[in-house]
Amino acid sequence: MKKKIALTIALSTVLASSFVGSCSRQPKLPTYDDKQFTIAGWWSPYEQTAESYTLYKEAGLNTLLMTNHSFEERTTDTLDYLGSNHTQKSLELCREVGLKAILNYGDWYYSMGEGKNYGETPFSTFNYYGEYKDIIVGMHVVDEPSVSQMKKYGNDSLTADYKSVYSVPYMVNLFPDYANYNSLGTSTYEDYLKAYGEEILSDFPNNAIVSVDYYPYQRNSAGLAPSWLMCYEEIAKLSKKYRAKTHFYLQSATKNEFVNTLTEEDIRLQAYVALCFGADWLSYYCYSMPHTVIGEVAMYDECLLNMDNEPTKLYYYAKEVNAEIQSFASAFLSYDWVKTVGFTDEKDGEFAVELLKEKRDFSDRKNVKNVSANGDAIVGCFENEDGEGYMLVNYSLPSQKKVVEISVTLKKKRGFVAVYGGENYSGEPQIIQAENGVVNIKLKAGEGKFITPIK
């Protein structure tokens, strides 16, 4: 499956200063191959300058996603598509400032910029980017296709032409489960995902990806969107079935269809929920501010940048969260997602947690006997050939400022866990020894932590 990386047990033993209790032996921490989350932003920078692309990178975005430009004039100099001047310049700047790149297939943009269609072999015909293959990590093909459109983009001759040139993910971003019948082109979300698997994912046994944009902070909503977790669960299961990478968009825009404000805790919660369902890639919607105007008002109030291409407070929130999760990416990305279970406050719990299909059953776990929580929480279970990991997330609405404690009961009464992540995390894991087999982890609002039982 994705992320299968052999663990190498460190020769030296390392202990953090925060051990619980005392022990005659010291656990051996595993070491991991160096890995990073792929992190990008939808609506890429308007200004094609080293300064603009450096600003993008300094937010913790390590990959340029070449999508969407709302310029009034749509030409080869303003749009990213195969063969455009803009794509060439984007790649040159990515090389200069040290960014990876996700190309944009852009058949729609090509028809606008060039006044004609690509033809039957677009990827081989426009195979112009060989010198940049080392920084190209994906191809964005289409956003939110219906089932009928999946047949077009999953056409065997098209995907064969793609594979003749590229060996990176063929990225199709899916509708969330709250999209209507007319958008999906089928009566159920289950059928929609099934069609994507059969039409497109099946063509990519070695480098598949499943992507979705679900935005939980909706206008006029009293809390988190209720089907958020259920949608992510379905996406994660599809990724698991096809051994695919998983990509989630994080909401970083306010007003219009969204809430009026977002906090750092709101951004952090989205990132940790995504990790709880096995995210490999994350993208922000939006990075640059869309220039679309509704009436006489801008489409959004804030994105990571404002209308003048200057950082907003959301930029600095995202920067903080990106650094936090990236600091334990090597550990997290060494494990594969298995399932996610939920816990809810019996009196005033989150209904969304109850929609998860997985039972709270840990009998299939090798190192953990049980998990419990005193409030709304979700726990992602991960494993590899050598061990297990658990993503613990406080799932209460961040504005409520609730603290949740999650108790993990190990099968070894004097076992240890390594704890990664959490607000302000930027260093080595904390090592905690179980008391009578139990490790208690407190999580602040919007916070998550990744733990691994260690020998």
Sequence and secondary structure as in RCSB ss.txt:
>XXXX:A:sequence
MKKKIALTIALSTVLASSFVGSCSRQPKLPTYDDKQFTIAGWWSPYEQTAESYTLYKEAGLNTLLMTNHSFEERT
TDTLDYLGSNHTQKSLELCREVGLKAILNYGDWYYSMGEGKNYGETPFSTFNYYGEYKDIIVGMHVVDEPSVSQM
KKYGNDSLTADYKSVYSVPYMVNLFPDYANYNSLGTSTYEDYLKAYGEEILSDFPNNAIVSVDYYPYQRNSAGLA
PSWLMCYEEIAKLSKKYRAKTHFYLQSATKNEFVNTLTEEDIRLQAYVALCFGADWLSYYCYSMPHTVIGEVAMY
DECLLNMDNEPTKLYYYAKEVNAEIQSFASAFLSYDWVKTVGFTDEKDGEFAVELLKEKRDFSDRKNVKNVSANG
DAIVGCFENEDGEGYMLVNYSLPSQKKVVEISVTLKKKRGFVAVYGGENYSGEPQIIQAENGVVNIKLKAGEGKF
ITPIK
>XXXX:A:secstr
 TT    EE SS    TT SS  SS    EE      EEEESS  SS SHHHHHHHHHTT  EEE      SS S
TTT  STT HHHHHHHHHHHHHT EEEEE  HHHHHHHHSS   S HHHHT   GGGTTTEEEEEEEES  HHHH
HHHT HHHHHHHHTT  S EEEEE  TTS HHHHTSS HHHHHHHHHHHTGGG SSS EEEE    SBTT SSS 
TTHHHHHHHHHHHHHHTT EEEEEEE   STTB S   HHHHHHHHHHHHHTT SEEEEE SS    EETTEES 
S  SB TTS B HHHHHHHHHHHHHHTTHHHHTTSEEEEEEEE  TTT  HHHHT  S S  TT SSEEEEEESS
SEEEEEEE SS EEEEEEE S GGG   EEEEEEESSTT EEEEE STT  SS EEEE BTTEEEEEE TT EEE
EEEE 
